[in-house]
Amino acid sequence: MKKYSIIFIFMLMAFVSQAQTVYEYKIITTVESIVPMGIGRSRIVEHNVPMNYEAATTTRDKGNHFKNNKVKRKGLKISSFNETKLLNFYSMVGINFQNIASNDALISSKLSKMSAEGWELFTVASGVESDAGKNDGKGIFITRYIFRKPAQ
């Protein structure tokens, strides 16, 4: 019985310490162009400046009264970020698989660096806005890599 009590206490301590972990998050975004003939722009984008979302938050009540922090959209833009060049999915003749493999190598390098810095890849979200017909000729493939690590 004594053994079971000790095991239960250790399990409870592990659960409590895990439940109290506060994480810091970081998002890395890749934007890969789906524009024919390679004229689009593809990049890995990473912010360098922390932001506080509350500065951009508006509160509305049922009477449509607003409490706004009076920050204009222009004031939300950051000017310090890293931009890593990627190759476009398309070349003059169509899909360029060499470009895709090159992008995979660059993205893998970035993910490995983040891991070496203590970031855990928490989740990945992606989406596509693709060619909408004969006269569109535009599109992007966007992926957000969401990392986390215990806050310091």
C-alpha positions in Angstrom: 0.0 0.0 0.0 2.9 2.3 0.8 4.3 1.8 -2.7 1.0 2.8 -4.3 0.8 5.9 -2.2 4.3 7.0 -3.2 3.5 6.3 -6.9 0.2 8.2 -6.7 2.0 11.3 -5.1 4.6 11.3 -7.9 2.0 11.1 -10.6 0.0 13.9 -9.0 3.1 16.1 -8.7 3.9 15.4 -12.4 0.4 16.3 -13.4 0.3 19.5 -11.4 3.7 20.7 -12.7 2.6 20.0 -16.2 -0.7 21.8 -15.9 1.0 24.9 -14.6 3.5 25.3 -17.6 3.2 28.6 -19.3 4.4 28.7 -22.9 5.8 31.4 -25.1 4.7 31.0 -28.8 6.4 32.0 -32.0 5.0 31.7 -35.6 7.0 31.3 -38.7 5.1 31.7 -42.0 6.1 30.5 -45.4 4.4 32.0 -48.4 5.0 30.1 -51.7 3.9 31.6 -54.9 1.6 29.8 -57.3 2.1 32.3 -60.1 3.1 31.0 -63.6 6.5 31.7 -65.1 8.1 32.3 -61.7 7.2 35.9 -61.4 5.7 35.6 -57.9 7.5 36.1 -54.6 8.0 33.3 -52.1 9.4 33.8 -48.6 9.8 32.6 -45.1 8.7 35.4 -42.8 9.6 35.7 -39.1 8.8 38.7 -36.8 11.5 40.2 -34.6 9.4 42.5 -32.4 7.0 41.3 -29.7 3.5 42.7 -30.0 0.6 43.0 -27.5 -2.7 42.0 -29.1 -4.6 44.2 -26.6 -3.5 47.3 -28.4 -5.5 46.2 -31.5 -8.6 44.9 -29.6 -12.0 46.6 -29.6 -14.7 45.7 -27.1 -18.3 45.9 -28.1 -21.3 45.5 -25.9 -25.0 44.7 -26.8 -25.8 48.3 -27.3 -23.1 48.6 -30.0 -21.0 50.9 -27.7 -17.3 50.5 -28.5 -14.3 50.7 -26.3 -11.4 51.0 -28.7 -7.7 51.3 -27.9 -7.5 53.9 -30.7 -4.7 52.1 -32.5 -5.0 52.5 -36.3 -4.1 49.6 -38.6 -1.0 51.4 -39.8 0.3 51.5 -36.2 0.1 47.7 -36.0 2.7 47.1 -38.7 6.1 46.1 -37.6 9.2 47.0 -39.5 11.6 44.5 -38.1 11.3 41.0 -39.5 13.4 38.4 -41.2 12.5 37.5 -44.8 14.2 34.4 -46.3 13.9 34.0 -50.0 12.2 30.9 -51.4 11.8 29.7 -55.0 8.4 29.8 -56.8 6.5 26.6 -57.4 6.1 27.4 -61.2 8.7 28.1 -63.8 8.1 28.9 -67.5 7.0 25.4 -68.3 4.9 24.5 -65.2 5.6 23.0 -61.8 9.3 23.0 -61.0 10.0 20.1 -58.7 13.6 21.2 -58.2 12.3 24.5 -56.7 10.0 22.6 -54.4 12.9 20.3 -53.2 15.0 23.4 -52.7 12.3 25.1 -50.6 11.9 22.0 -48.5 15.6 22.1 -47.7 15.4 25.7 -46.7 12.3 25.3 -44.6 13.9 22.1 -43.0 17.0 24.2 -42.1 14.8 26.8 -40.4 12.8 24.3 -38.5 16.0 22.5 -37.3 17.4 25.9 -36.2 14.2 26.6 -34.2 14.4 23.2 -32.6 18.1 23.7 -31.7 17.1 27.0 -30.0 14.6 25.1 -27.7 11.4 25.7 -29.7 9.0 22.8 -30.0 7.0 22.6 -33.2 3.5 22.7 -31.7 1.2 22.7 -34.7 1.1 23.5 -38.4 -1.7 25.2 -40.3 -1.8 25.8 -44.1 -4.0 27.1 -46.8 -4.1 27.8 -50.5 -5.5 30.5 -52.7 -5.1 29.1 -56.1 -5.8 30.1 -59.6 -9.5 31.0 -60.0 -9.7 30.6 -63.8 -8.3 31.7 -67.1 -7.7 35.3 -66.3 -6.5 35.0 -62.6 -3.0 33.6 -62.8 -2.4 34.2 -59.2 -2.2 32.2 -56.0 -0.3 31.4 -52.8 0.4 28.5 -50.6 0.8 29.7 -47.0 1.9 27.6 -44.1 2.2 28.8 -40.5 4.5 26.8 -38.2 3.5 27.5 -34.6 6.3 26.9 -32.1 6.3 26.9 -28.3 8.7 26.7 -25.4 8.3 27.2 -21.7 8.2 30.9 -20.8 11.2 32.2 -19.0 
